[in-house]
């Protein structure tokens, strides 16, 4: 819901020559990218590292809070893939993505003309990105990859199922972006689908 792929519009280039009065007049204006932007890579579509790190820390803290408030309280060591699934289902109540049930007349329609009583869920893309961040945070906080509950098979299967259900119910495709279907206009609604920053292999 917060990030879009508009990273390529923000290169601050042209003020380089104006700041230096008369000593450096030799710099050709076309090579300004060499010195100033060492961290900026225009080809990657992931958000900037600091923003990702901040989001990851926030997600990790939220999850820790969830474990604390769990009944009975859970330690991180006790946390299994089943608990992660429980957490994802718990998050659904805060979701903003309409997922039509099969009986709904708008099942499979990306843009229904009128509201319907179908439930709101967390968008698959959001969950997928969240799990990626939590999985990384778990390892950074000393968890071993073998016992990482966010990497559990059950979690992977759940995410796949959510993706299929939401793709059908909402009439959208979560195929990788390089395969474009000419018959479809915009394939994703712009609101709540975060870019899959973790699972996607960028070719
Ligand atoms: Zn509906």
Boltz pocket constraint, residues with backbone or C-beta under 6 A from the ligand:
constraints:
  - pocket:
      binder: B
      contacts: [[A, 99], [A, 100], [A, 101], [A, 104], [A, 105], [A, 106], [A, 107], [A, 116], [A, 117], [A, 118]]
      max_distance: 6.0
